[in-house]
Amino acid sequence: MAGTGSETVAESKPAQPAGETRGGRAVAGQKPVTEPAPTSRRRRNQGETADQSVVERFFLAAESNASGDTPPLGREVANEGEAIVESFRAGVHFFAVSEYHTRAEVSSSRGPILKKEAVKNGNHFS
């Protein structure tokens, strides 16, 4: 047969293992092929990335004519989810604020070590 220049060559497909169909199911009477279970991704717990005693407060950004040196904190919202939704609706940014106080641990063998401790709900310095 003479070629016209637009011939296509059929690709050869790899042969499937005996006893297995295209859907990956075993043919009746054959032992099913066992595949390892897919590994699920482990979600990082919020406690692994930050200290669980840290209390975050969420504020929407306020309109400000300032030069931008100090963040303009506006209305406080209850949680991060509400901050995300409200900031989207208002078209403004939101801020997550964590408050800490420091203390020094002094030992005779070393110099002072400064440590930070999260401030609990009712103990804000404001």
BADREN-491533 format. One record per residue: x, y, z of N, C-alpha, C in turn; residue in three letters. Coordinates in pm, whole numbers, padded with zeros to 5 digits, always signed. Example, Ala and Ser with C-alpha at 12.3 -4.5 7.8 and 13.67 -1.06 7.14 Angstrom:
# residues 2
+01319-00569+00780+01230-00450+00780+01320-00330+00780ALA;+01285-00225+00708+01367-00106+00714+01290+00003+00787SER;
***
This chain:
# residues 126
+00084-00116+00000+00000+00000+00000+00089+00123+00000MET;+00060+00217-00082+00143+00336-00097+00109+00436+00011ALA;+00211+00505+00064+00190+00603+00171+00148+00736+00116GLY;+00061+00805+00187+00014+00936+00143+00081+01049+00221THR;+00165+01014+00316+00233+01115+00394+00158+01154+00519GLY;+00034+01110+00535-00044+01144+00653-00083+01019+00730SER;+00004+00920+00724-00025+00796+00793+00003+00812+00942GLU;-00072+00742+01023-00047+00740+01167-00006+00601+01207THR;+00083+00596+01302+00130+00468+01350+00058+00441+01481VAL;-00002+00325+01494-00072+00290+01617+00030+00267+01727ALA;+00006+00331+01845+00096+00310+01958+00074+00173+02016GLU;+00181+00113+02057+00166-00015+02123+00141+00012+02271SER;+00038-00048+02326+00003-00031+02466+00070-00141+02547LYS;+00116-00107+02668+00179-00211+02749+00076-00317+02786PRO;+00121-00439+02789+00033-00551+02822-00005-00544+02969ALA;-00130-00576+02998-00175-00578+03137-00138-00710+03200GLN;-00108-00708+03328-00075-00833+03395-00190-00932+03387PRO;-00157-01058+03386-00259-01162+03376-00352-01155+03495ALA;-00482-01169+03468-00580-01171+03576-00626-01033+03617GLY;-00583-00929+03547-00624-00795+03585-00688-00727+03465GLU;-00798-00656+03490-00866-00585+03384-00826-00439+03387THR;-00878-00360+03294-00842-00219+03287-00879-00144+03415ARG;-00986-00178+03479-01029-00108+03599-00949-00148+03722GLY;-00856-00237+03709-00774-00278+03822-00839-00388+03904GLY;-00951-00441+03855-01019-00549+03929-00968-00684+03881ARG;-00970-00775+03972-00923-00909+03937-01033-00985+03864ALA;-00992-01073+03774-01086-01158+03702-01130-01267+03798VAL;-01253-01313+03783-01306-01417+03872-01215-01538+03871ALA;-01186-01590+03989-01102-01708+04001-00955-01672+04018GLY;-00918-01548+03999-00779-01506+04014-00763-01434+04149GLN;-00645-01443+04204-00614-01376+04331-00602-01226+04304LYS;-00673-01141+04380-00665-00997+04354-00525-00943+04385PRO;-00486-00847+04308-00356-00784+04327-00372-00683+04441VAL;-00289-00696+04543-00299-00603+04655-00202-00487+04633THR;-00253-00368+04653-00172-00248+04641-00163-00185+04778GLU;-00052-00121+04808-00043-00056+04938-00146+00058+04948PRO;-00200+00074+05067-00299+00180+05087-00232+00315+05067ALA;-00303+00408+05003-00242+00539+04982-00218+00608+05117PRO;-00103+00672+05128-00072+00740+05253-00145+00873+05256THR;-00207+00902+05367-00278+01029+05377-00183+01134+05431SER;-00205+01256+05391-00121+01364+05441-00161+01396+05582ARG;-00063+01421+05663-00088+01453+05802-00101+01603+05816ARG;-00214+01648+05867-00234+01790+05887-00161+01833+06012ARG;-00095+01943+06004-00020+01993+06117-00116+02054+06218ARG;-00106+02007+06338-00191+02057+06445-00144+02198+06481ASN;-00238+02285+06512-00202+02421+06545-00112+02425+06667GLN;-00123+02330+06756-00040+02324+06875+00104+02291+06844GLY;+00130+02231+06726+00267+02199+06689+00343+02322+06641GLU;+00270+02419+06586+00337+02535+06531+00343+02651+06629THR;+00254+02653+06725+00252+02763+06821+00216+02708+06958ALA;+00258+02780+07058+00228+02741+07195+00077+02748+07216ASP;+00018+02644+07275-00127+02640+07291-00178+02742+07390GLN;-00092+02794+07478-00138+02891+07576-00144+03032+07520SER;-00096+03053+07399-00097+03185+07338-00240+03219+07297VAL;-00283+03336+07338-00416+03383+07301-00399+03488+07193VAL;-00460+03464+07079-00456+03561+06970-00585+03640+06970GLU;-00571+03767+06940-00687+03855+06925-00685+03904+06780ARG;-00802+03920+06721-00812+03954+06579-00882+04089+06564PHE;-00820+04175+06482-00872+04309+06458-00879+04335+06309PHE;-00985+04404+06267-00992+04451+06129-00911+04579+06121LEU;-00856+04606+06005-00779+04730+05987-00876+04847+05981ALA;-00836+04957+06044-00918+05078+06042-00868+05170+05932ALA;-00955+05257+05886-00913+05358+05790-00820+05453+05862GLU;-00707+05484+05800-00609+05568+05867-00540+05659+05767SER;-00511+05781+05809-00436+05874+05726-00290+05879+05770ASN;-00250+05788+05858-00114+05786+05911-00015+05743+05803ALA;+00112+05759+05833+00217+05727+05736+00238+05577+05720SER;+00175+05495+05803+00189+05350+05790+00286+05290+05889GLY;+00337+05371+05980+00431+05319+06080+00362+05231+06183ASP;+00244+05269+06224+00169+05195+06325+00047+05131+06259THR;+00024+05002+06281-00093+04939+06220-00222+04999+06276PRO;-00314+05037+06189-00439+05097+06234-00540+04989+06275PRO;-00547+04958+06404-00639+04854+06451-00780+04912+06461LEU;-00873+04839+06404-01013+04880+06409-01091+04790+06503GLY;-01205+04746+06457-01295+04664+06538-01235+04527+06565ARG;-01248+04479+06689-01202+04345+06725-01313+04245+06692GLU;-01273+04129+06638-01367+04022+06607-01334+03899+06692VAL;-01428+03808+06702-01418+03696+06796-01310+03593+06761ALA;-01296+03559+06633-01202+03452+06597-01146+03476+06457ASN;-01053+03391+06416-00986+03408+06288-01083+03392+06171GLU;-01173+03298+06181-01269+03276+06073-01355+03399+06048GLY;-01402+03459+06156-01483+03579+06143-01399+03694+06088GLU;-01272+03701+06128-01183+03806+06079-01163+03793+05929ALA;-01147+03670+05881-01127+03648+05737-01250+03692+05659ILE;-01368+03651+05705-01492+03684+05634-01518+03834+05637VAL;-01507+03895+05755-01535+04038+05768-01434+04123+05690GLU;-01307+04082+05689-01208+04160+05615-01232+04149+05464SER;-01281+04033+05419-01315+04017+05278-01432+04106+05241PHE;-01536+04105+05325-01655+04187+05299-01621+04336+05294ARG;-01539+04381+05390-01507+04523+05401-01394+04564+05307ALA;-01322+04467+05252-01211+04499+05164-01091+04558+05238GLY;-01071+04514+05361-00958+04563+05442-00875+04444+05489VAL;-00759+04471+05544-00675+04367+05603-00723+04339+05744HIS;-00671+04230+05801-00696+04206+05943-00564+04173+06010PHE;-00560+04192+06142-00439+04170+06220-00465+04065+06326PHE;-00368+03977+06347-00370+03881+06457-00265+03928+06557ALA;-00308+03953+06680-00219+04009+06781-00203+03909+06894VAL;-00079+03881+06931-00048+03797+07046+00027+03883+07147SER;-00006+03868+07273+00057+03949+07376+00142+03861+07466GLU;+00264+03906+07494+00359+03833+07578+00416+03927+07683TYR;+00462+03870+07792+00549+03944+07885+00674+03860+07904HIS;+00782+03926+07940+00910+03856+07953+00950+03842+08098THR;+01033+03743+08122+01090+03723+08255+01231+03671+08235ARG;+01314+03695+08333+01453+03651+08325+01474+03535+08420ALA;+01541+03431+08370+01583+03319+08454+01731+03334+08478GLU;+01769+03349+08604+01909+03369+08638+01959+03243+08709VAL;+02068+03189+08656+02130+03074+08721+02276+03109+08750SER;+02334+03038+08845+02471+03070+08884+02573+03029+08778SER;+02540+02930+08695+02637+02881+08597+02635+02962+08467SER;+02528+03032+08440+02516+03107+08315+02466+03247+08344ARG;+02464+03326+08240+02405+03458+08250+02253+03447+08247GLY;+02184+03558+08258+02038+03553+08257+01984+03507+08121PRO;+01878+03430+08127+01810+03383+08006+01673+03448+08006ILE;+01643+03520+07898+01513+03586+07887+01414+03489+07825LEU;+01298+03477+07887+01192+03390+07838+01067+03474+07816LYS;+00988+03433+07719+00860+03502+07698+00747+03410+07741LYS;+00645+03468+07800+00527+03393+07843+00405+03463+07786GLU;+00313+03383+07735+00192+03439+07680+00104+03496+07790ALA;+00039+03607+07761-00054+03667+07853-00189+03601+07834VAL;-00250+03559+07942-00380+03492+07935-00490+03595+07907LYS;-00612+03547+07886-00725+03631+07848-00744+03756+07932ASN;-00755+03744+08063-00790+03856+08147-00675+03943+08190GLY;-00552+03913+08152-00435+03982+08202-00369+04075+08100ASN;-00447+04145+08021-00390+04232+07918-00340+04361+07981HIS;-00228+04411+07929-00167+04531+07982-00228+04658+07929PHE;-00311+04653+07827-00363+04770+07758-00390+04883+07844SER;
***
